[in-house]
Amino acid sequence: MTIEIYDTTLRDGLQTDGVYASLENRIKLAEHLDEFGVDYVEFGWPIPGDKEMLSGFYEVSKKMKKAKLVAFGSTSTKSDANSCKNLKSIVESGVEYACIFGKSWTDHVKKQLKIVILFKIVVGVYMNLTVFCLILDIIFFRHMFIPIF
């Protein structure tokens, strides 16, 4: 049996009150996680329009020796995934893997996604990449990890 380690320190860990890391420090920490043997390093959310963060993804991807770099993002709030800034920013980050948060809390489904159904599949094709976004109202599926081909 193989156990793989998926580390979210550079996204989830940095959401802690009072915790901040510069882009330079985030890159260094990603390198240390890679050296330690972590299989997947979630570098964060490539926020649309944030050129510094995108450049960080490019820089850290060159430094990873073993670990797979992962971008984090949310499901589309649009009916057309091709026009979703969040999904495009994941593609623009240049990663091979993405962790896409499926909005499943009923408030998010109603207020942000503006849909009344609780199950929706959005398939978007952008630059020969297919991104699948599942929105499930099941607590166990609040996060999903998918490779981008």
Disulfide bonds with the S-S distance in Angstrom:
none
